[in-house]
């Protein structure tokens, strides 16, 4: 427990300049702040959390003591259960797994159990084949799947019901292909799935552009279409699914949420912090270096977006027969 300490008036005034009043009339923040990465160091949640920390602290957007805490386990469950018991000084990175874990019956936690704070970034998902594959483009892939859904083997990670699986299933449905008929092999990581593609064990790899980029630039794979609404500046030769007549926009997003029952003043303070951070040069540099794409939404927009995503994921999960 943190114990109150006496501080001099000049320091008190300095802290107040970077604080907002809570519903109890006290200033916020008053304690050490933490951003939870609900996974081990090195993964996407951790990279997101450390990019936020770097941008917030390098430009003195947050002057309070502020740390990243890794809490791996249960596909986010350990960190998110911890967050439920904290106050507004604690926040956590989240992703679509917060929604799908609940919809698939793997967790009792729902996005409604937390306070939406911000949507930060996305990765875009693509279909790739080995360069020596018989098919030349996405149109040929879809045509072959329409003729025989079992003729091509998909590979993805880390589980059925993941964003990669749901995006693949939605593309199939929009193309007149029954997603339950598709042949899918599941791997523990994107690296294992890539090895399977290069080794000829699968025909199509569904993964993020950041995972596919190295082999694409080395000429080992072809990327046929991406789920972004427009072509990506880094990959100008890769068409979008929308260009090919498949009306899909499917972000593989990450954001930040807080514990339940945060006050309006506390939420407003985070809106101010993240709004400033999203415009900072440090944040933009981290997005580019990690091959992440800006997907900023404030707390109100994030709340609406999560409701829309939950409804979409529910419909897809029902369609592919994964609903518990």
N, C-alpha and C positions, 0 to 999 in steps of 0.2 A: 504493500500500500504506500502511496505517496503521502508524505506528511506536509502540511502547510508550513511555509517558512516566511519570515519577514524579509521584505526586499525594500530597497530604497525607492523613494518617489520617482526619480528620473527613470529607473528601470521599469517601474510600474507603468509609467506613461508610454514608454517605448513599446511594451507588450500590448498595451491597449490599442495602439495604432494598427496592430496586425490582428485584432480580435473583433469578435462580434458578441453581443449580449445574448446569453442563452435565455430559455423560457423562465428560468428561476431568477433572472436579473444579474447573474454573475457573468464574468467575461469568459469567452471561449476563443482559443484554447487556454487551459491553465496547467496542463500536465504534458508529459512526454507523449508524442504522437507516434503511431505505428501503422504501417501499411503491410498487410499480410499477403505474402505470396504462398498460396496453399499448395505448394509443391517444393521439391528439392531445387537447389540452385542449378541454373543453366537452361531450364525449359522456358516456354513462352510466357507463363505466368510470372516467373522470376524476372525474365528480361523486361517485361512490362513494368513490374514494380520498381525495378532499379532504374529504369528510364524515367519514371515519374519522380523518384527520389532525387535523381541527378538534376532534373530540370527545376524542381521545386527549391532545392537548396543552393544550386549554383547561382541562381538569380535572386536569392533571398526572398522568394515568393512566400515561403513559410520560414519564419525565423525561430519558431519553437523547436526544441529538440525533437528530431523526426528520424525514425529508423525503419528499415525493411526487416520483417521477421518471416523466415521460411517455416511453414507448418505443413509438411507433406503428409499425405495419407488419404485413402478413400476417394480418390478422384476429386479432391477439394473439400471433402466432408469434414476432415479434422479441423482445418482452418476456419471453415464457415461455421461450424458448431461453436468454436471458440468465439468468433465474432458476435454471435447471438447474445453472449453474456457480457459484452463490453459496452462502453458508452461511446460518444461521438469522437473521442480521441483515437479510436481504432477504426480502420477501414480495411477492405480486402479487394484484391483483384478478383474478377469473376469472368466467366465466359458462358457459352451456350451449354456447357455441361451442368450449370446450375439448373437449367430448365429441363434438359433431357434426363438427368439423373432422377428427377422427380417424376417425370412423365413415364419413364420406363420402370418405375417402382423400385429403383435402387436407392432412393433417399426420401426421407420424409420432409426434407427442407425444400422450400419453394422460394422463388424470387420474391413472393409476397411477404416472406418472413424477414426481409431486410429493407433498408432504405436505399432506393436508387440515387446515385450521386452523379455519375458521369459515364458516358460512352466515349472511349478514347481512340481505339484503332481497330483496324481489321487486317486480316490477310485474305487474299482472294484464292478461290479453289479452282483447280484446273484438272483436265483429263490429259494424261500423257501415255504415249506408247514408245517402245524401243524403235530406233531409227530403221531397223531392218524389218519392221512389221509390214504385213501385206496391205493394211489400210493406209490411205494417204491423208485423210482429213476427218473432221468430226461428222460431216454429212455421211461418209461411208460407214463410220462406226454406228451411227443411229440407224441407217438403213439395214445394216446387218443385224442389229439387235431387234428391229421390227420384224425381220424375216425369221430370226431364230434367237430368242433372248438368251438361250443357254450356250450360244456358240462362242462367246467371249468371256474370259474370266477376269473379274475386277479384283484389285488388291487395295486395301485401305488399312488405316490404323486409327485409334487403338482398340475400337470396339464397334459392334453394330449399334446404331443409334447415335454415333458421333456425327459431328457436322459434316464430315466427308461422306458418310453413309447417307445422311438425310439429303444432302445436295444432289448426290448421284441418283437417289430415288425420285426426287422431284423432277430432275431432268428427264428421267425415264417416263414418268407419268405424263409430263407435258409433251412428250414425243410419241405417246400412244403405246408405250411398252409397260407391261405389268412388272413393277419392281420386285414382286415376290419371285418372279421367274429368273431373275438375274443370278449369275454364279459369282459369289463373293468369298474371297479368302481374307481373313483378318490377321494383321500382324501387330506385334507389340509396339513398334515404332515406325516412323516414316523411313528410316534408314533400312530396316529389314524389308519393308515393302519395295523400296527402290532396288535392293539386291535381287528380290524376286522378279521384278520386271526385267532387269538386265540379264538375269539368268534364264529367262524364258518360262518361268513358272506361272506368270500371269500375263494377260494381254493389255490391260488398262490399269494404270495407277491413278488414283484420285488423291490429290494432296494439295498443299498450299504452294503458291508460286515460289516462296522462299526456300522450300525444301527441294523443288524441282529445278531451280535456277542453275546450280552448278553443272549437273549432267546435261541440261539443255545447252548451256554455253559451250560445253565440251563436245557437243554434237552426238551424244550418246542416246538422247531421247528427243522425240517431237512432242511439243505441247499443242493440243488441238483447239482448245477453247477454254475460256475463263469465265467465272461467275460474276465478274465486275460489270457495272453498267456501261463503262466505256473502256476502250483499250488502255492498257497500262503503259505509261511513258517508258518504263524500263524494258517493256516487251512489246514494241510496236507491231510486230508481225503476228502476234497471237490474237485471233478474233475473240469477241465476246459471244456467249451463247445467244444473246439477243440479236446480234448481227445474223446469226444462222437460223433465226426464226423460233428460237426457244425462249419464251418470255420468263426468264429467271434472273434475279439478282440475289446472290446468296453470300453474305459476308460471314467470315469466320472471325467474329468480333471478340474484343476484350474491353472490359470497363472496370469501374470501381463502385463498390456499394458499402454502406455503413450498417451499423446495427439497427434493430427496430426502434421505433419511437424517437427518432431524432427530432429536435425542434426545428421550426421554420428558420430560425436565426442561424442554427448550426448548418443547415442545408445551404442557406444563402452564402455563408462563409466559404463553404467548399465550392460552390458555383463560382465565386469570385476567384478563388485560388486556381481552379482548373481552367477557367476561362483565360486567365493571364498566362498560365503555363502552356496552353495549347497554341499560343501565339509566339512563344519564346523560341529563340534560335536553337537553344540546346535541345528542346523537344523535337524540333524539326530535323535536327541532325541525327538524333537517335532513331527517329522513324525511318529515315533514309538508310542508315547504316544497318539496321535490322531487317530491312525490306518489309517494313510495316507501312500501312497506308492510313492517312488521317480519317477518322470516323467520329469526330467530336460531336457530342450532344450534351446539353446541360441536363440538370436533374429532371426537369419536367418532360423534356423530350425523351430522356432515357426511360422514364416510367412508361410512357406510351409505347416506345419501341419494344420494351420487354413484354408488354401485354400482346403486341402483334406477333412477336416471335414465338411466344408460348402457344398461341392459337395455331400458327403455321406448323410448328413442330408437332403439336398434338395431331393435326390432320395427317401429316406425313407418317408419323409412327403408327397411326391406325391403319393407313393404307398399306404399309409394308408388313402388317401383322405382328408388330412388336409390343402392342399395348398389353400391359399385364391384366 
